[in-house]
Amino acid sequence: MFQTEQWFVICPGCNENITKEDTEKGDAAYVLGRVWHLKHLHCKICAMPLTSSGCRASPLDDSTPICIDCYMEIQHPSCYACHLPLRETCVVAMRKKYHHECFRCYKCRGSMPNGQYYLLNGNAFDEDCYFTVKCVRKNNLL
């Protein structure tokens, strides 16, 4: 007598059965220790569709999938200037963290060579602007 194979896998996104045919057609994915219908695999924060390789476990609930961008926003500090996550090395100045391209001179908005800056009244200046401002202030006091 012929026996059919039993297949009892429930999608955590819809609580419906995932059939063997779903997996054979590529309509299901194994993510975070569970099998999901691909159509129900979305970031729980921004609702973007996910792939099995393009998601992470939420730090708040390790069985909840989130996209890499949302994961980075939660797990990584953000740039003081643009508020986006710092995914690479950064400049630390005045107890704040910046992307290299976001750390700018207060006066001219130019980049800071090698992250070097001069501090005046709580603001970061490049060398030229710092001495220009210092000279103007000094001359105004005379």
GROMACS elastic network, one bead per residue, 0.5 to 0.9 nm:
[ bonds ]
;  ai    aj funct       b0    kb
    3     6     6  0.89811   500
    7    17     6  0.84599   500
    7    18     6  0.79269   500
    7    19     6  0.66283   500
    7    20     6  0.66251   500
    8    17     6  0.66847   500
    8    18     6  0.73734   500
    8    19     6  0.78808   500
    9    16     6  0.83182   500
    9    17     6  0.56496   500
    9    18     6  0.54017   500
    9    19     6  0.74463   500
    9    20     6  0.89919   500
    9    34     6  0.87414   500
    9    35     6  0.71200   500
    9    36     6  0.88911   500
   10    13     6  0.87221   500
   10    14     6  0.80787   500
   10    15     6  0.55411   500
   10    16     6  0.54005   500
   10    18     6  0.57042   500
   10    19     6  0.89623   500
   10    34     6  0.86979   500
   10    35     6  0.73930   500
   10    36     6  0.77584   500
   11    14     6  0.57034   500
   11    15     6  0.50737   500
   11    16     6  0.56198   500
   11    17     6  0.62714   500
   11    18     6  0.61637   500
   11    28     6  0.88502   500
   11    34     6  0.77617   500
   11    35     6  0.60672   500
   11    37     6  0.60835   500
   11    40     6  0.80751   500
   12    15     6  0.53222   500
   12    16     6  0.79330   500
   12    34     6  0.76235   500
   12    35     6  0.76717   500
   12    36     6  0.63697   500
   12    37     6  0.85205   500
   12    40     6  0.83214   500
   13    16     6  0.81845   500
   13    36     6  0.67643   500
   13    37     6  0.74652   500
   13    39     6  0.88120   500
   13    40     6  0.51990   500
   13    41     6  0.68498   500
   13    42     6  0.86712   500
   14    17     6  0.86335   500
   14    36     6  0.87250   500
   14    37     6  0.82806   500
   14    40     6  0.68890   500
   18    21     6  0.81812   500
   18    22     6  0.62752   500
   18    23     6  0.76798   500
   18    28     6  0.75506   500
   18    35     6  0.79049   500
   18    36     6  0.75968   500
   18    37     6  0.68792   500
   19    22     6  0.51116   500
   19    23     6  0.68257   500
   19    24     6  0.88190   500
   19    28     6  0.89587   500
   20    23     6  0.52664   500
   20    24     6  0.62497   500
   20    25     6  0.86902   500
   21    25     6  0.60058   500
   21    26     6  0.84761   500
   21    27     6  0.83656   500
   22    25     6  0.53129   500
   22    26     6  0.62575   500
   22    28     6  0.57994   500
   22    37     6  0.76614   500
   23    26     6  0.51038   500
   23    27     6  0.57174   500
   23    28     6  0.50345   500
   23    29     6  0.73680   500
   23    37     6  0.86272   500
   24    27     6  0.75603   500
   24    28     6  0.83156   500
   25    28     6  0.79743   500
   26    29     6  0.73979   500
   26    38     6  0.82879   500
   27    36     6  0.85393   500
   27    37     6  0.59223   500
   27    38     6  0.54737   500
   27    39     6  0.76492   500
   28    35     6  0.65659   500
   28    36     6  0.53855   500
   28    38     6  0.50602   500
   28    39     6  0.82733   500
   29    34     6  0.81848   500
   29    35     6  0.54874   500
   29    36     6  0.53837   500
   29    37     6  0.65613   500
   29    38     6  0.62397   500
   29    41     6  0.85136   500
   29    51     6  0.78341   500
   29    52     6  0.62118   500
   30    33     6  0.65113   500
   30    34     6  0.54812   500
   30    36     6  0.63497   500
   30    52     6  0.66695   500
   31    34     6  0.53980   500
   31    35     6  0.61420   500
   31    36     6  0.70566   500
   31    41     6  0.88399   500
   31    51     6  0.85263   500
   31    52     6  0.55510   500
   31    53     6  0.83623   500
   31    55     6  0.82664   500
   31    56     6  0.88667   500
   31    63     6  0.89166   500
   31    65     6  0.78680   500
   32    35     6  0.82521   500
   32    52     6  0.86080   500
   32    55     6  0.89975   500
   32    56     6  0.79195   500
   32    57     6  0.68100   500
   32    62     6  0.77453   500
   32    63     6  0.61173   500
   32    64     6  0.78942   500
   32    65     6  0.73291   500
   33    63     6  0.78775   500
   34    63     6  0.83341   500
   36    39     6  0.82219   500
   36    40     6  0.67308   500
   36    41     6  0.63670   500
   37    40     6  0.53794   500
   37    41     6  0.65318   500
   38    41     6  0.50918   500
   38    42     6  0.83244   500
   38    49     6  0.82478   500
   38    50     6  0.78219   500
   38    51     6  0.76427   500
   38    52     6  0.89044   500
   39    42     6  0.77819   500
   39    49     6  0.77186   500
   40    49     6  0.80687   500
   40    50     6  0.89370   500
   41    44     6  0.88859   500
   41    47     6  0.89057   500
   41    48     6  0.86655   500
   41    49     6  0.60886   500
   41    50     6  0.56233   500
   41    51     6  0.74655   500
   41    52     6  0.87026   500
   41    65     6  0.77202   500
   42    45     6  0.85921   500
   42    46     6  0.81340   500
   42    47     6  0.51682   500
   42    48     6  0.53654   500
   42    50     6  0.52173   500
   42    51     6  0.85676   500
   42    65     6  0.72384   500
   42    66     6  0.72148   500
   42    67     6  0.80020   500
   43    46     6  0.56554   500
   43    48     6  0.53098   500
   43    49     6  0.64269   500
   43    50     6  0.64588   500
   43    55     6  0.78027   500
   43    64     6  0.82505   500
   43    65     6  0.57869   500
   43    67     6  0.53428   500
   43    70     6  0.81801   500
   44    47     6  0.56357   500
   44    48     6  0.82189   500
   44    58     6  0.85822   500
   44    64     6  0.69961   500
   44    65     6  0.64539   500
   44    66     6  0.56195   500
   44    67     6  0.82661   500
   45    48     6  0.83074   500
   45    65     6  0.89799   500
   45    66     6  0.65492   500
   45    67     6  0.81471   500
   45    70     6  0.69564   500
   46    66     6  0.80780   500
   46    67     6  0.80279   500
   46    70     6  0.74519   500
   47    50     6  0.87347   500
   47    66     6  0.84796   500
   47    67     6  0.87421   500
   48    66     6  0.86299   500
   48    67     6  0.73360   500
   49    67     6  0.83456   500
   50    53     6  0.81375   500
   50    54     6  0.60099   500
   50    55     6  0.62388   500
   50    65     6  0.82878   500
   50    66     6  0.78607   500
   50    67     6  0.66215   500
   51    54     6  0.50121   500
   51    55     6  0.65918   500
   51    67     6  0.89172   500
   52    55     6  0.63104   500
   52    56     6  0.89490   500
   53    56     6  0.84349   500
   54    66     6  0.87306   500
   54    67     6  0.63677   500
   54    68     6  0.64550   500
   55    65     6  0.61273   500
   55    66     6  0.55207   500
   55    68     6  0.55179   500
   55    69     6  0.89848   500
   55    71     6  0.83656   500
   56    59     6  0.87875   500
   56    62     6  0.85715   500
   56    64     6  0.83200   500
   56    65     6  0.56728   500
   56    66     6  0.54755   500
   56    67     6  0.61751   500
   56    68     6  0.62055   500
   56    71     6  0.67590   500
   57    60     6  0.83936   500
   57    61     6  0.71012   500
   57    63     6  0.61686   500
   57    64     6  0.56839   500
   57    66     6  0.61327   500
   57    67     6  0.86035   500
   57    71     6  0.79914   500
   58    61     6  0.52331   500
   58    62     6  0.52707   500
   58    63     6  0.71934   500
   58    64     6  0.54949   500
   58    65     6  0.58982   500
   58    66     6  0.58254   500
   58    67     6  0.88696   500
   58    70     6  0.88343   500
   58    71     6  0.68285   500
   58    74     6  0.87548   500
   59    62     6  0.60527   500
   59    64     6  0.86734   500
   59    71     6  0.78862   500
   59    74     6  0.79110   500
   59    75     6  0.78106   500
   60    64     6  0.81904   500
   61    64     6  0.55622   500
   61    65     6  0.86024   500
   62    65     6  0.76580   500
   66    69     6  0.82873   500
   66    70     6  0.64126   500
   66    71     6  0.64443   500
   67    70     6  0.54635   500
   67    71     6  0.61945   500
   67    72     6  0.87010   500
   68    72     6  0.60818   500
   68    73     6  0.86376   500
   69    72     6  0.51502   500
   69    73     6  0.63275   500
   69    74     6  0.87949   500
   69    85     6  0.86601   500
   70    73     6  0.50559   500
   70    74     6  0.62875   500
   70    75     6  0.85775   500
   71    74     6  0.52265   500
   71    75     6  0.59558   500
   71    76     6  0.81103   500
   72    75     6  0.51667   500
   72    76     6  0.53573   500
   72    77     6  0.84137   500
   72    85     6  0.62367   500
   72    86     6  0.82137   500
   72    87     6  0.75322   500
   73    76     6  0.57834   500
   73    77     6  0.73748   500
   73    78     6  0.73237   500
   73    84     6  0.73025   500
   73    85     6  0.53953   500
   73    86     6  0.86031   500
   74    77     6  0.79433   500
   74    85     6  0.84836   500
   75    85     6  0.85882   500
   76    85     6  0.58139   500
   76    86     6  0.62875   500
   76    87     6  0.72458   500
   77    83     6  0.87642   500
   77    84     6  0.83631   500
   77    85     6  0.57508   500
   77    86     6  0.59166   500
   77    87     6  0.85986   500
   77    97     6  0.80503   500
   78    81     6  0.86758   500
   78    82     6  0.79186   500
   78    83     6  0.50730   500
   78    84     6  0.51301   500
   78    86     6  0.53178   500
   78    87     6  0.87904   500
   78    97     6  0.73716   500
   78    98     6  0.77714   500
   78    99     6  0.88335   500
   79    82     6  0.56234   500
   79    84     6  0.55822   500
   79    85     6  0.61663   500
   79    86     6  0.59821   500
   79    90     6  0.84517   500
   79    96     6  0.79649   500
   79    97     6  0.55277   500
   79    99     6  0.60138   500
   79   102     6  0.79188   500
   80    83     6  0.56000   500
   80    84     6  0.83354   500
   80    96     6  0.62472   500
   80    97     6  0.58135   500
   80    98     6  0.56502   500
   80    99     6  0.84733   500
   80   102     6  0.85776   500
   80   103     6  0.89740   500
   81    84     6  0.84174   500
   81    97     6  0.84850   500
   81    98     6  0.65053   500
   81    99     6  0.81862   500
   81   102     6  0.61951   500
   81   103     6  0.74654   500
   82    85     6  0.88029   500
   82    98     6  0.82092   500
   82    99     6  0.84543   500
   82   102     6  0.71267   500
   83    86     6  0.87226   500
   83    98     6  0.88882   500
   84    87     6  0.89621   500
   84    99     6  0.88570   500
   85    99     6  0.89076   500
   86    89     6  0.73726   500
   86    90     6  0.69743   500
   86    97     6  0.82590   500
   86    98     6  0.75724   500
   86    99     6  0.65457   500
   87    90     6  0.84667   500
   87    99     6  0.87541   500
   88    99     6  0.79696   500
   89    99     6  0.75270   500
   89   100     6  0.79656   500
   90    97     6  0.63816   500
   90    98     6  0.55781   500
   90    99     6  0.50489   500
   90   100     6  0.57920   500
   91    96     6  0.81657   500
   91    97     6  0.57047   500
   91    98     6  0.51665   500
   91    99     6  0.62903   500
   91   100     6  0.58563   500
   91   103     6  0.72357   500
   91   115     6  0.65317   500
   92    95     6  0.62584   500
   92    96     6  0.55209   500
   92    98     6  0.64134   500
   92   115     6  0.86572   500
   93    96     6  0.53729   500
   93    97     6  0.65057   500
   93    98     6  0.78375   500
   93   103     6  0.86310   500
   93   115     6  0.85176   500
   93   117     6  0.86105   500
   93   124     6  0.82891   500
   94    97     6  0.83883   500
   94   119     6  0.85575   500
   94   122     6  0.78290   500
   94   123     6  0.85298   500
   94   124     6  0.83589   500
   97   103     6  0.87440   500
   98   101     6  0.79326   500
   98   102     6  0.59578   500
   98   103     6  0.57246   500
   99   102     6  0.50765   500
   99   103     6  0.64225   500
  100   103     6  0.56072   500
  100   104     6  0.86155   500
  100   111     6  0.83131   500
  100   112     6  0.84536   500
  100   114     6  0.89127   500
  100   115     6  0.74294   500
  101   104     6  0.74533   500
  101   111     6  0.68788   500
  101   112     6  0.87141   500
  102   111     6  0.78956   500
  103   109     6  0.86762   500
  103   110     6  0.86855   500
  103   111     6  0.65753   500
  103   112     6  0.68001   500
  103   115     6  0.76167   500
  103   124     6  0.87114   500
  104   107     6  0.86421   500
  104   108     6  0.80264   500
  104   109     6  0.50254   500
  104   110     6  0.54208   500
  104   112     6  0.59513   500
  104   124     6  0.75801   500
  104   125     6  0.77158   500
  104   126     6  0.81071   500
  105   108     6  0.57147   500
  105   110     6  0.53890   500
  105   111     6  0.63503   500
  105   112     6  0.65364   500
  105   117     6  0.78693   500
  105   123     6  0.82038   500
  105   124     6  0.57542   500
  105   126     6  0.54569   500
  105   129     6  0.78181   500
  106   109     6  0.57414   500
  106   110     6  0.82903   500
  106   123     6  0.61810   500
  106   124     6  0.57148   500
  106   125     6  0.54981   500
  106   126     6  0.81445   500
  106   129     6  0.85294   500
  107   110     6  0.81758   500
  107   124     6  0.85864   500
  107   125     6  0.66905   500
  107   126     6  0.84433   500
  107   129     6  0.64883   500
  107   130     6  0.84644   500
  107   133     6  0.87533   500
  108   111     6  0.88112   500
  108   125     6  0.83392   500
  108   126     6  0.84809   500
  108   129     6  0.71922   500
  109   125     6  0.88234   500
  110   126     6  0.78183   500
  111   114     6  0.89790   500
  111   115     6  0.81869   500
  111   126     6  0.78766   500
  112   115     6  0.50482   500
  112   116     6  0.59162   500
  112   117     6  0.65246   500
  112   125     6  0.80245   500
  112   126     6  0.58875   500
  112   127     6  0.87465   500
  113   116     6  0.59679   500
  113   117     6  0.82065   500
  113   126     6  0.79436   500
  114   117     6  0.88185   500
  116   125     6  0.88637   500
  116   126     6  0.72675   500
  116   127     6  0.83996   500
  117   124     6  0.57804   500
  117   125     6  0.54877   500
  117   126     6  0.51330   500
  117   127     6  0.67145   500
  117   130     6  0.85954   500
  118   123     6  0.81198   500
  118   124     6  0.55866   500
  118   125     6  0.51092   500
  118   126     6  0.61806   500
  118   127     6  0.65473   500
  118   130     6  0.63952   500
  119   122     6  0.61408   500
  119   123     6  0.55556   500
  119   125     6  0.62809   500
  119   126     6  0.89429   500
  119   130     6  0.79617   500
  120   123     6  0.53706   500
  120   124     6  0.65975   500
  120   125     6  0.73771   500
  120   130     6  0.75466   500
  120   134     6  0.87400   500
  121   124     6  0.85553   500
  124   130     6  0.83627   500
  125   128     6  0.79749   500
  125   129     6  0.59509   500
  125   130     6  0.52673   500
  125   131     6  0.89791   500
  126   129     6  0.55942   500
  126   130     6  0.59810   500
  126   131     6  0.87557   500
  127   130     6  0.51788   500
  127   131     6  0.63707   500
  127   132     6  0.86071   500
  128   131     6  0.55320   500
  128   132     6  0.61640   500
  128   133     6  0.86990   500
  129   133     6  0.60155   500
  129   134     6  0.84085   500
  130   133     6  0.53176   500
  130   134     6  0.61171   500
  130   135     6  0.86228   500
  131   135     6  0.59744   500
  131   136     6  0.84865   500
  132   135     6  0.52333   500
  132   136     6  0.62019   500
  132   137     6  0.86251   500
  133   136     6  0.51344   500
  133   137     6  0.61054   500
  133   138     6  0.84537   500
  134   137     6  0.52023   500
  134   138     6  0.59994   500
  134   139     6  0.85580   500
  135   139     6  0.60038   500
  135   140     6  0.84666   500
  136   139     6  0.51814   500
  136   140     6  0.61099   500
  136   141     6  0.86890   500
  137   140     6  0.50929   500
  137   141     6  0.63460   500
  137   142     6  0.89465   500
  138   141     6  0.52397   500
  138   142     6  0.66301   500
  139   142     6  0.52275   500
